[in-house]
Amino acid sequence: MPRRSRRVAGLDPNPQNQQSWRLRNGWSEALGSLLKMRRSQTRVNLKGKRRFHFESFWPKIEGFLDVMQQNWNTPPVSTCPVERLFLKLQRSSKGLQKWSHRKKKKNFISRLQVGDRICTEQGEKQEAAFDLFENLIGTAHAREFSLDLASFHSPRHDLAALDETFSEVKVFATIKNFPPDKAPGPDGFTGRFYKFCWNIIKGDMMDAILAIQRGHVFKLRLLNTAFITLVAKTSDALQVKDYRPISLVHSFAKLVTKVMANRLAPLLPKLVSANQSAFVKSRNI
């Protein structure tokens, strides 16, 4: 068969040219077997187990490199470089999955002690945690008296800049300083999402931010939720007080408060007395 014919072999649907579908040196049989194998594997994968996915936060966890070295440096039974790489990648993915599963299992709170009682049911554990932190945080009560804070500030300062409409430039500047992969809140979106998708979402984002600035906060509760996750203070944590609560706030609420904080920050040195140092940049506690 001429070289030109072999190049276009698979493109000719004419039955009279069926001989052009055959390649030399047995490649047609090998290719047919490969395609059958691929189709068979596809059928298995369609109803198979969950695929491996490398998590970007894994390298930040202590012990990650040890797991990789242990799985990667174990010599595979193969002299072929391609197969050897395949086996190492396969072994590493399985090793990382097991390691991640052990981490998740270790972080799971299987029981909590409340008084003399041990709670193992999920509902009981949630109720015990809620009761403790509700008492610590407190609940809202009717205000008994008010203070005119303006009377404490002398001389008065021009704060008109605080009421200026938030601009898209300022909002995106805040987004660019967001940590890209920090643990997300209830919505699940991270700083990386906002940076990469800003041109798509910025219209609706700015509409919502400006609505909040104008005082339309009736439905803010939809975007102002938070997760409270418990981090054990000790390895043998048993009571709720043995855990440190970490609040994971909705990304939108975090963005709005950060934009507001950035606007207020330049004025803080003027508003906060010199003898007060907390939360003012360049001042030491």
FENMO-V275212 format. One record per run of one state. SS is the DSSP state (alpha for helix, beta for strand, coil for the rest). FROM is the first residue (numbers start at 1). LEN is the number of residues. Records with the same first field share a line. If there is no record, write none. Layout:
BEGIN
SS = FROM-LEN / FROM-LEN
END
This chain:
BEGIN
coil = 1-2 / 8-1 / 12-3 / 22-2 / 47-11 / 61-3 / 73-8 / 108-4 / 115-2 / 120-2 / 138-11 / 153-7 / 164-4 / 177-14 / 214-6 / 224-2 / 233-6 / 250-1 / 272-14
alpha = 3-5 / 9-3 / 15-7 / 24-23 / 58-3 / 64-9 / 81-27 / 122-16 / 149-4 / 160-4 / 168-9 / 191-23 / 220-4 / 240-3 / 251-21
beta = 112-3 / 117-3 / 226-7 / 239-1 / 243-7
END
